[in-house]
């Protein structure tokens, strides 16, 4: 028996979902409201509904506006495949590809947002409701939102598909909300993948959000959010995981790809945990705590910084130099414990020339605890020829697996700037690798060969 609260976009009597699925879903939402007009009826009244998107390609011309709770929009496959590779290989190779575009239950965001209309205007799905209670239990699951193309940014590079700019957002939540779930999604080629304001108990789990300008952004303020088990990768201008003025965030077991300006960027975030992730970056500033982040835990993560090996993207970076730090911390009483941090880079690519790269940099605050971090810094001779445009996968994996021909690279393992005091640094760098005022901070060096522990 099919519930009257289950809808299939291909069977709705009004509109054509292949031409404009946005208009069809808006029509279904209007139908749900008409069927569920009473908020309190026999201890219920508004159970919400499920909207199903079968596998297929559906253009979205009209923004979907969601202003009711308990709505689940679900498909049958996230359909992710790399559009970045597709747009950077020679055109004659595409004729031999098995498939060219993302698939699954795929929404093609076919809009032309105007920046003057505000950031919400470019959203494929816009969730917002004014009044009490806040909107709750909206779910997105198992479908693809594809921004299709990036656009020219006026830089003169003549490289529009690598700008990470198009004004499009996959999912935008613009009002206070509770228990929203985003799971099993594929989001690609959007300037902003997921942007959520004022979240409580948000879960962003098991998604593939990559090749977007920014991937996951938590704005306004909020609490008790989980970002876990995702494959994430932003562009060189944006953040893979960004949060501002939040408390109680769990960032766990994510695999964060290189090329984002940062893997994690927290601004004014407190009492949150970043644990058990794998972070890979081509630039400094992998993890940034800005604007007085306090009482956060960063533990058991693997950080890797190396150079972009793929020729089409080597001309881009995030604008930061190697004195910024791979981990850059502004705040107090944070714990950075038991992380593995690798930096492998040819010295000719270090900026400014001939400086010692900084691994962990404390720029302000007090009471931070940095202990038992294993820092491995190496340099290698670059290959004579750059990889061809068509060899993205083999080039990146080859670079990742390469451990031959490495030698030690001199780095500053820990730099504690003046004004940051009463910090404790233990076993995270040899004596000569740590720069700090040792009269104002506590320090114990990692033992060097020939020096026994006491």
C-alpha positions, 0 to 999 in steps of 0.5 A: 500500500502506497502512502498518500504522503509519498510522492514520485516526481515523475508521476505528479500530474502537474509539470515536467520534472525533466524540464523543471524539477524545481517547479514540480517539487514546489507543486508537491510541497503545495499539495502536502500543505493542502493535505495537512492543514491542521497542526494538532489533530488526534495527537498528530496532524502534520507528518510530512512526506517523502518525495522520491526522485528516480534515477535520471537527469532532471533540469532545475530552473525554478528554485525549490523552497522548503518551508515545512518540517518532516520532509524527505527528498530522496533519490537512488544514487549520488551519481558523483564522477569528476567533472574537473577531470572531464573538463581538463582532458583533451576533448578528443579523449572524451569520445572514448569515455564510458560516461562523461557526466554525473549520473544517478538521481541527478539534478542539473542546476540550470539557473543564472543567479545574480550576485546582487540578489544575495547568496540564497538566490543561487540555491537549488534548494532553499530551506527557510521558515519564520516563526516558531517552532524552527523548521525541523527534520528536513532530509536530503538523501541519495541524489546528485546536485550538479552545478554543470559549469563554472564561469569566467571570473574576469581574471583573464586566465581564459580557464572558466571551468577551473574558477570555482565560480558560478553563484550556485548553491546546492542546499541553502538553509537560511533560518534557525533549524533543528535535526536536518539530515544530509546523507548519501548526497553527491554535490559537484561543480557548485560555488557552495555545496551546503550552506546552513545558518543557525543549526542545531543537531545538524548531521552531514554524513556519508556524502560526496561533496567535491569540486565545489568552490566551498563544500560545507559551510556553517554560518550564523551560530549553532551547536551540536553538529556532526560532519562525519564520513564524508568525501570532501574537496573544495577549490583553491578559493574556498573551504572544505569545512567552514564554521563560524560561532558554533559550539559542539561540532564533531568533525570525524572520519572525513577524507578531505581532498587537496586543493581547498584553501583550507581543509578546516576553517573555524572562526569563533568556534568553541568546545568542538572536536576534529578527530580521526580525519585524513586531510590532504592539502597542496597549500599551507593553512590546512587547519585554521582556528581564527577569531579566538577559537577556544577549548577545541580538540584536534587529535588523531588526524593525518595531515599531508601537505605536498605540491599540486602534481597535475599540470592544469592546476599548478598555476593556482594556490590559496595565496598563503606562504609557508610561514603561515603554518599548516595548522594556524591557531588563534585562541586559548585552551585548545588541545592538539594531540597525537596527530601525524603531520607530513610535509613533502615538498621540493625546496624550490616551491617554498615561499618565501624563498629559503625559509623554513616552513612552519608546521604548527603556529600559535598566533595568540591566546594562552593555555593551549596544549600541544603534545605528542604530534609526529611531524615528518618533513621531507623534500624531494627532487621534482620530476623532469616533466609535468604530468599530462592533462589526461593523467589526473588520477595516476599522477595524484596517486603516484605522487601520494605513494612516492616515498623514494628519494626523500631527504629531511627538510628543515622546518619550524615544527612549532612557532609560538608568537609573542603574546601567546603565553602559558602554552604547553608544548610536549614531544612535538619537535626537537629543541632546535625546531621549536621557537617560543619564549620558554620563560612564558611557556612550558616546553619539552623537546622530542628526544633526538637520537643519542639523547635518552629520556629522563 
